[in-house]
Amino acid sequence: MAKLLTIEELSDRERQRGLFVLMCSSFLSWGGFFMIIPLVAVHYVDHLGWAAGTIGIILAIRQFTQQGLTTIFGVLADRIGPKILISIGMFTRSIGFVAMGFAESFATVLV
C-alpha cells in the first residue's frame, strides 16, 4: 500500500496539481448534477406524463437520503479511508442517474 504523504511533504507543484484536480472534479460533479436534475423533471412530466408533485417527492427523497447517509458514510470514511468511499459513491451516483433515465415506474425510480 502506498505511503500517504502529509501536506508538508508535498512540493508546491504537487499541492497545486491536487487542488486543480479537486476543483475540476467538484465542478464536474456539481455541474453535471445541476444539468441533469432539471431534465429529470422534464423527462418524467413531459415524456412519461407523471405529475409534477410526484417528481418533487422523488427529488425530496433523494435529497433526504443523501443528507441522511452523510453522517453514516463520514464515520465509515474515518474507519476505512475516503478514497474508496468517494470512488464507490461517484460510481453509484453515475449508475443511478443512468438508471433514472431508463426507469418508467415510480418504484423503479425509488430503487
N, C-alpha and C positions, 0 to 999 in steps of 0.2 A: 504494500500500500504506500502511496506517495506521502511524503512528509509535508504537512501543512506549514506554510510559512507565515510568520507574523507580519504585520504591516511594516514594521521597521526593517525587516529583511528583504523587502521588495525594493527594486530600483524605482526611480521616478517614472521611467518609461513603462514599467510593468504596472504601476498603480494607475497611470493614465489609460493604458490599454484596458485594464479591468473596469475602470469607471466608464469608458466608452462602450464596452460590451454590455455592462449593466444598464446604461441609459438606452441603448438600442433595443435590448430585449424588453425593457419596460415599455418603451414606445410602441413596439410591435405588438406586445401583448395587450396593452390597453387600447391602442389604436384599432387593432383587429376586433376587439370586443365591442367598441363603440360603433364600428361599421356593421357588425353582424346583428346586434340587438334590434335596431330599427327594422332591419329586413326580416327578422323573425316575425314581428307583428304583421308586417305587410304580407308575408307569405301565408301565414295561418288565417288572417282575416280575408284577404282578397282572393287567394288561390284555393283555400280549403273551406272557406265560408264559416269559420269559427267566430264566436262572439268576442269582441274586444276585451270584455271582462275576463274571459277565460284565459286570454293571453296575459292579462295583468296578474291573474292568480299564479300562472306558471312562472312568470318573471319574479314575483314576490317570493315564491317558494325557493327559487334558485338563489335569490339574494340571502334569504334567511339561512339556507343550508350553507352557503359559502361563509357567512359570518359565524354561524354556529360551529362549523368544523375548524375554524381558525385556531381556537384555543386547543382543541384536541391535537391537531397536527403541529402546533407550536411546541407542545410538550414532547411529541414524538420526534420532532426535529432536534430538540435538545438531547434526546437519547441516542438517535442513530445518525444525526447529521442532516443538514439541509439540502445538500446536493441531490441526493437520491430522491427525496420527497418532492423537491421542486421539479425534477425531471419527470417523475411519475405524474405529478399534478398537471403539468403542461400537456403531457401526452393524453391524460384522461380528459382534460378540457377540450383538446382538439378533436378527440374521438366523439365527445359529447355533442359538440357543435355540428359535426358531420352527421351524426345520428339524428339530431333535431331536424336537419334539412330533409331527411327521408321519412321521418315519423309522420303518421297521419291520424293517430288516435291520441286522446288525452292521456291514457295510461302509458303509452309508449313514450310520450314526451316527458312524463314524470320520471320514468325509469332513467 
